[in-house]
Amino acid sequence: MPINRREFLALASLPLLSGSFRTLAEEGSGMFVCMHEITSITFDFRTAMEGYARAGIRAVEPDLGKVREFADKESPRMARQLLDDLGLKAVSCSNQLFLEESGPRRAAALEDLKWKVELAEIIGADRMVVPSAASEPHSIDDYDQVIANLREAADIAQPHKVTLMVEHTRLSTLINNLRTALMVVRKADHPNLKVMLDTFHFWSGMSKFEDLELLQDGELHHLHFEDIPADPPLEMFGQQSRVFPGEGIAPLRRIIEVLQRKGYRGPASLELFNPVVQATDPYTVAMQARKTIEPLIV
């Protein structure tokens, strides 16, 4: 995606809109509803953002692939302008896989990361999700390289003022629980590398509820917020198994209480992969997000 350098520098110097992350976090309990664009991935960037804004959403987690499609037809400036005009703040963006695991996919992932952090900066997003998608067998000796790999990725993000957020995922062969995510982030000790939490991966994976107590005050940087259905068995779960908060069996209110006690002030971002939800009008989905999430985070 060609980006005019003068335009890039001008956009990067713009102040964040008044409904900034900090302002949003100061309201109420300090947590607020956010829409992850994967939840409406069958729609284009404009349609999804307009639907979310009409539902009263102020925080969004754009999919950078969708933003790029929009920018190729319009411009990066217009993507940022659309968010500003709608009163939306990009509190995060998604995502980049294959950064932690050495192997043939990593070189291409690093190249993709370069344009993504540039585009994230333009639209005003200062953080990006980095899920662990490792699938090969590993040994304890591999973790030194994992940490080095994450530091290298964070170095790429740093000039663009973007923080990469390690997300443990339930099937990863390297980072599949909160304890390991905290370990690699702490050992990497990089200002642009933080830890985040996804309630789906947390409650359906290897983590324990007590692991939340390992979080230091203010250490959690972002939250994906979904529920876990009673059926099918956990062994049969896939990304599409996520449901709206309150529709499943995860102890979401208890989780929120601990996170608030641990000083988390930020988005509760709805990330759903159900094809029916993804094909539903973004306004309708965002209204359902508010209806199901707001009672849990007040």
N, C-alpha and C positions, 0 to 999 in steps of 0.2 A: 504494500500500500504506500504510494508515494506521499510524503508529507513535506510541504514547503517549510524549509528551515526557519524562515522569518516568522511564518505563521505559528510554528511550534514554539518558538521562544516567546512570542507574544502571549500565546495561550497559557504557557507554563507559568508566566508571571502574574496571571490574573488571580485575585483573591477568591477564596471559596465563597459561594453564595451564602446569604445570611442564615439559611437553615442548615448550618454546618453540623458536622458530627458532634462537636462539643455542645452546641445549642440543643440538639436533639437529646443528647444524653442528660442534660440538666433538667429535662422535663420529667415530672412524676418520679418513678422508681429509678430512673436513669437508664432503663431499657426501653426499646421502641421496636415496632414492627418494621420489618424490611422484606422486600420481595427480591428473591433470586430469580434472574431472568430465565434460567433453565425451566422454571415452573411454567413458562409461557413460550417455550422454544419454538413452537410451530408458527409463531407470529413474528413479524419483523420488529426491529428495534423501536421505531416510532409508535407502532400500534400498542406494543407492550407497555411502553413508558406512559403513553397517554391514558391507557386503561388504569394503570396503577395510580397515576396522579388523580384521576377522576374519583377513585375510591378513597382518597384522602391519605394515600401513602406518601411519605416524604423521603424515605431512605430506600435505595435500590442497590442491587448487586448485578450490574450489567454483565452479560456474556460478551467478551471482547470479540468473538467471532461475529456476533450480530452487529456490534458497534462498527466493526471493520466493513461489513457489507453496506451499512448505512453510509459510512465515510467514503467508500469508493464511489457511491452515487452522488453524494452531496459533498461533504468535506469533514475532516476532523473538527474544524471550528463549529460546523453546524450540529454535530453530535453533542458537543459541550453546550451549545446555545439551546438546543432542545431541552436538555436537562434543566438548565437555568430557567428557561421560560415556563417550564412545568412546575417549578419549585421543588425539584428533586435533587438529592445529594447522592452521588455514587460513593457509598461508605465502604465499598469493597468492589472487587471484580473477579471474574472467574475465567479460567484458571490456567495452571500449567502443570502437566503431568511429567513424569520420568526425569525429574531433576535430582532425586536422591540416590537412585540406583545406577551404578556404572553399567554400561552396556551399549549396544548399537543404537538405541533410541535416544540416548542422552544428547548427542551432538546436535541433532535436529531440534530437540527440546530447548536447548540453550539459544539456538537461533530464533525460535519462536518467542522465547522469553524477551528477547531484545525489542521486537516490535510491540509486544504486548505491554511492557512497562512504559514504553514511550507513549502509546495510545492511552494507557491508564492515567498517566500524568496529565495529558491533554484534557480528558473528561473530568479531572478533579478527584480521581480515586487514588488514595494513598496506601492501599493495601491490596494484596492478591492472594488467593487461595492456592496452596501447593499441596495437593493430596498425594499420599504415598501410594503408588500403584505398582510397587515391586511384586514380581510374580515368580522369580527364580529362587532356588534354595540358597540360603546364606548361612554364614557362620559368624561367631562373635567378632572375628578379626575384621569383618567387613565394615564395622561401624565407624572406624576411623575414617574410612573413605567416604561413607555416607555424610559424616560431619563436614569433611573437606568439600564434598560436592555441593552441599547446601550453602556453605560459606561462599563458594564461587558464584552460585546463583544470586545470593544476596548482594555480592559485590556488583553484579550487573544491574540490579534493581536500585541500588543506593543513589546513583546520580540523578535518578528520576524521582527520588523521594517516595519510593514505593517500598512498603514492608511486605516481605513474603511470609505467609502464615502456614506452618506445617499442619496438615490435617491427617490424623491417623485414620486409616480405613480398615474395616473389619477383616478383609481378606489379604491385606498386605503381608508380604513375607519379611518386611523390615520394620515398619512402624504401624502396628495394628492396635495400639492401646495408648491411653493418655500418659502412662508412666514413661514409655519409650519416647513419645513425642517430647515430653518435658526434658528427658535426658539429652536428646540430640540437640535441642534448641539451646539448652543451658551450656552444653559443652562447646557448641559452635560460638556462643558468646559474640553474636554479631548484632549491631543495632538495628539492622533491617531484616532480622529473622525472629519471628515470634511464634507462639503456639495458638491454635484455635481448637474449637470443639464442635462436633456434629453429633446431636443427640441420637440420631439413627445409628451411627457407627459406635458411639459410646455404649448404648444400652443393648445393642444386638451383637456386640463384639466381645473382645477379651477384657475390656476394662471392668473394674469394680466400682460400685458407688463410692466407696471410701477413697478411691483415687482422686476424687475431687478435692479432698483435703490436702493433697500434695501441691495444689496451686498456691502460689504466693499472692499476696494482695496485689491486685491490678495486673497479674501476669497474663490472664486470658485476654486475647486480642480480638476475638470474633466468635460468633455463635451461629451455627446452622440449627434450625429448630423445627423438628418433625417428631411424629409419634411412631410407635412400633405396634403393628397389629398382633393380636393373639395367635392368628393363623396366617400363613402356614408355619410349620416348624422352622426354627432359626436356620437349620441347615439348608432350607429351600429359599431363604431370603435373597432378593436381589435389590437393585436400586429402586425398582418399581414398587417395592413393598412398602415404601414410606407412605404415611397417611397424615392428614391434618392433625395438629395437636388436639388432644382430647378424644380422638377417635380410636386410640389404642391403649396399651397397657404400661407404657413407660411412666415412671414417677416424675413427670415433668415439673410439677410444682415444687417438689422436694429438690430437684436439680437446680431450679431457678433460685430457690432460697439459699442454697449453698453458694451459687455463683454471685449472688448479690452480696452475701456476707464476705466473699472473697474480693469484693470491690469491682466486679464487672459492671461496666456502664457502657452499653452499646447496643448493636442491633440483635434482634432475634429474627434471623433471616429464614424465610420459608423456602426450602429447596425440595421440590417434588418432581419425580420422574414418571408418574403415572400418565400414560398416553391420553387418557380421558381428560385428566386435569390439564395437561399441556395443550389440548385442543379446545379448551373452554375459554370463553372470552376473558381477557386479562382483568377487566373490571370486576367481573363476577368472582374470579379466583381471589383477587385482592380483598374484596369485601369479606369473603369467607376466611381469609387469613386474619383479618382484623377481628372478626367475630370469635375465632378460636384461640388466637394468641393473646390478645389484650387482657382477657380475664386472668391469664396465668402470670403475667409479668407486672401487674399493678402493685 
